[in-house]
Each structure stands twice: as C-alpha cells, then as structure tokens.
Amino acid sequence: MIEAVTGVRADHSEVTYPSTDAWINTLSSGQLAPSQVAKGVAEMRSLCLFVGLAIALAVWPLHVAVGLAAAFLYRIAAGSPQASTPTTAAAGLPTADRVPLFSPSEVDELTLRRGLVECDCSEVTSSRDLTTDWRVVQQESEVEYKTALAEVESLTSLYELGALRTPSTASLHDVDTARQRSQSSGTIVPGASRTVNNAALHQMRLATSYLREFLSKPHPLLGRAGPTCPFVPKALKLGSMRIGVVPTSASPSAQDMETLVRGFISIFEELEPQSGPTAVFKSIVLLFPYIPLASSPQLIDGTQAALKEEFVSRGLMLGEFHLLNNASGLHNPNFFPLRTVCPTLAIRHMVPSDLVFLSGEQYPLRRRVAFLESYVTKMSRAGAKGAKSQADLVAAQEQLDQLRKELQLEIPS
C-alpha cells in the first residue's frame, strides 16, 4: 500500500507500473532526450500519487491517511533517487565516479569465474597495422583511405572480437564479491557499482592482452632493446594499473568527453599508492568501445589535446590510443605502437623521459612554457634519480629559460 502511494519500494528503488511503461511507449519516448523522458515520467507519477492520496483521504481512517500524506510529502521533498544519478549531459555519459575500475588480476578472476576462457585475444597483437601512416594514405587518395578504414573498422566490432557471442552476455551482470577485500587493502577506488557485463569484461580482457603481450615485450620495429613500453611490465607486476570501460553513445560531444575524463584526475590521485617509489607506476586505462573508429581522431585525440595542459599541470600524462593513431615511435618514425583495437585514453604520472613529449615545436610558445614549468616543478620535487634523469631536468630548465626569453620578446612593451 505504501509502495502504491509513494512510488518507492523499501529498498529505495522506484515502482514503475505497466500502464506507465505502455504510455511511454505509445508516445515513442525512446526517441526523446533523457531529460524529456524523465520529465514526462515524473509528471505522470506525480499525478498518479496525487490521485492516490485523494482516494486515501476519502476512504481510509484518518490516522492511515495522515501517514500516507506524510509519506507523499516526503517523496516530493526527497525527489527521485534515479534522477539524481550523475551524468555529464543529456547524452548519457556517466561521471568518472560511476565507471568501475578493475586491476588486470581482477579481470582474470572475473573471466575465470564466468567461464569466459575462450578469447580471440591474438587479435590485439596480430591483426593491427603498425606501419601504415594513415595521414599519407588519406592525402594520396580519399577513396583508398575510406576503403582501408572500412577494413580496419571491422576489426573493432564487438561481435567480431567475441564479446557478444554468449547469448546471456547482454544481460548478465555480476557484482564483484572481491570488492570488500580490495577496499580493505586500499588497492582500489571503485565506481558507484563494481558491476560489469560480459561485453565490457571482454574489452578489458583484450586490453590486458595488449598490455601483457605487446607493450610489455620487445618488438622488431621498435628501434631499441627492451619492452615496447618500459613502464608497463613494472606496473603490471605491482598491480597498480586499473582498467575501466566507459559506456557512451556513438557520438558524444567533445565537451562531454572532456568533462568525463577530467573527472578521473581526482580519482587517479586518490588511488593507492599515493607516495613512495612505486607510486609512479600507477595508471588508469579507459576503454571507449562504442566510439566508432572514424570518430576516434576527433573524440580520443581531441580530448587528449584539449586536456593535456590541465593534466600536465597536475604532474600527469594523458595518452591516446586507437587503430588510426599516427604517433610514431621515438626510435623508428615508421612504427606506430599506440594502435589499440579499442579506442583508449590512459592516465599516468609524468616521468623524466616525458620531456620529449612536452617540448615539441608543434605546440604554441605559451603552451610549451607551461608544459616545461610543470615538468621542472614535478621532477624537482620528485628528485631526479640517475644521470639520464638529471640530464633531462637540466635540459628542461635550459629550454624553459630560453622560451621565457622568447615569450618576453613577443609581449609588446
């Protein structure tokens, strides 16, 4: 009876009546923006509650009716729990604190628990073109570029990669029972819910394969000895990496993407370890499987470019990855190692070797000054260890001094 009048169950979830659902479907509200749907549902619910209260006052004993009236007023004052779920905009992007994060070992544990051992994981290392400069292809022939793009696009399909092959995948959810253990050890800062479906889990599994089987190992095109990314093997060994799948539409706005990713700065800073020699190996890898490959340069690269200065000012680096990424290796200009099957953004601490990514002449003078100021501050506080790190810090300071002089010449007296 209380549920019928207040529209709220004992567990604080909302009561939605079949008639209300039918009314929404009749109006084709699925075509409306989420804010319009929410407004329509709220108005209908309020009308039903008011009518129900009027009937209660007329029929039931006074003390029962007064109690229901109090519940009704509390309902109005409290509002809808669902309506308060934070999103970045009407597009439905979650806020950063609503994206659950998992360590690679937790991804392994969930994979085994669900019996999802079979995986086309070789796709992330064997089916990627790491040598074609897509900018050259596009300049020479737009038709050839679009044809090649269509072939590459098929690789990113969730179905092609097996994420949706299990019939129950789309609806299967599993709350991670290891959450309490992880929280008690201080190893994670989870999202609002540590719930993940099989499609998202599969994407995270592919990402861990990329980390383990590609970035952590040498490559013949790298141009130097050692793993493709020296940072990754140590981070994996320490268990300091976190992976999350971000649900988006196919075309979120640039502003919404920037707001979402910016929200991960505070989450990253709150992750353990926050100090000590191992803190530098902390990272967050964000996967965006619903962003089409053709939109990746705009939405992934664009977000990275827009937020780079803000991240660098906090001593952080933001990296961009997707199959059209044209960032070449430092020792081989014909090798493009940042090409992942799933569009990705990654957050990590700044390290001494990042100087090369902050001093390029492709950036405006003021931005280079800002980058180098942040770099010098970060490395000075951290204490440059080793001859190479100390040399990088000295070089950064010399570049900064020179750029400041050039900047002064640009300022009219």
C-alpha angles and dihedrals in degrees: 000000000000089000091051093055102035098036090224129107124218090263090056094250117134126257110231115189123215089238090057092050090049090050091052092048091049090056090047088235090167085081092056127090114265091250091056092049092048091049093049093048091047092052093048092047092050091051092050091048092050093050090046091051092049090053091048093053091050099045113025129070115276097252092051092047092049090051092051090047090055090050090049092052091047089052091054092047095046096046126201118322089211093052091059094059103123118242131165095234146330088290087079101241111158121235116251094258090059094060111092115224126210134187117232089252090054089050088054091048094051091046092055093042091056096042093241095140096134111087138163086220093145086074090078093060108022104041102051127102105227099170109049116098100216091197090064092047092051093047093050098044129000090194093053090046093053091047091051090045091055090053092049091045091061089061091062094054113124090220094049089054093050098248094129101032094103108080093221094049098097094055104027114110127175125188108220106246090197091068095098092048092051094046092049090054091047094234100128144031102210127202122252088284129019090213120131132173125221095259091057091043090053091052090051090049091053089050092053088051090054090050095047104034102035115018093038095051137064120262127205092228095050095093095222140056124267135044120331089247113022090198097063105062092054092045091051091048091051093046090231098132123097127195128199136176114223115209110219140156118256091261115031115172120259090241092053091049091051092048092049096048093043087059090065093066094080092040090053092049091051094051118103134280094051096165142015131062095302096053091086090067094062116116144161121215114200119197123203105188095164095059108097116239092241089059095048097091089054101039103030101032091035093054091047092050093046094050101034096096092048092050093044090052087061093048093257136123126216116203129195126214134179139125093271095050110134100190105126129210118271092238100036121039090195095058120086107189099168095078112121128176090234122049104253144182120197130197124202142147120280114256132193094260090060090081090096090059093051104045102053119134090230087083124079115258095252091050093050089051091051092048094050093045089055091045095050091046093048096045094044092053093045092049113238108251122200132021095275094052092047091049090050091052092050091048091049092052092049091049091047093052091050094047091049089056090050090048091053090054090054093054110087114235 
